[in-house]
Amino acid sequence: MGTWDMGPLDNDTAADWCRELHDAPAGRRVAMVRQALTVVVGHDAGTYLDSDFAVEAIAAAAVIATQLPGGPRLDSPYVPDFIKAGGSVDVPDGLPSLALRALDRIDGANSELPGLWEDGYAAVLERRRPIRAALERAAGASPG
């Protein structure tokens, strides 16, 4: 994985996923977001979680967070172009909660990503904090 900064989209795999999301038909985008999150949530703590799955789920969580009231603005050239142009992705009930569960799994045991950052992972988590906060607000306000 080529990584150039600590942001949620600042690596090759996340940037490629965002490009695929942009290129997908609008009606398929929610399913793509859900799939990226579901793959990660489906890895129980005893199963090793590859960083490629993790960074795609982080990108998906970031996209969801940008769509929520009071959500963060992502300042990255890798944000899907349709979002930069003012487009959106539907966020059905339960999707913010799924995103939070994915982030918890990524940051938990038996996950490659934290180990790749070693001592710098605290700074990565700090950069991701506005995403998590938006997801937590939405998850607390909706069923699921």
HELIX and SHEET records of a PDB file:
HELIX    1   1 ASP A   12  ASP A   23  1                                  12    
HELIX    2   2 ALA A   26  ARG A   28  5                                   3    
HELIX    3   3 ARG A   29  VAL A   41  1                                  13    
HELIX    4   4 SER A   51  THR A   66  1                                  16    
HELIX    5   5 ASP A   81  LYS A   84  1                                   4    
HELIX    6   6 LEU A   95  ILE A  106  1                                  12    
HELIX    7   7 GLU A  112  TRP A  117  1                                   6    
HELIX    8   8 GLU A  118  GLY A  120  5                                   3    
HELIX    9   9 TYR A  121  ALA A  141  1                                  21    
END                                                                             
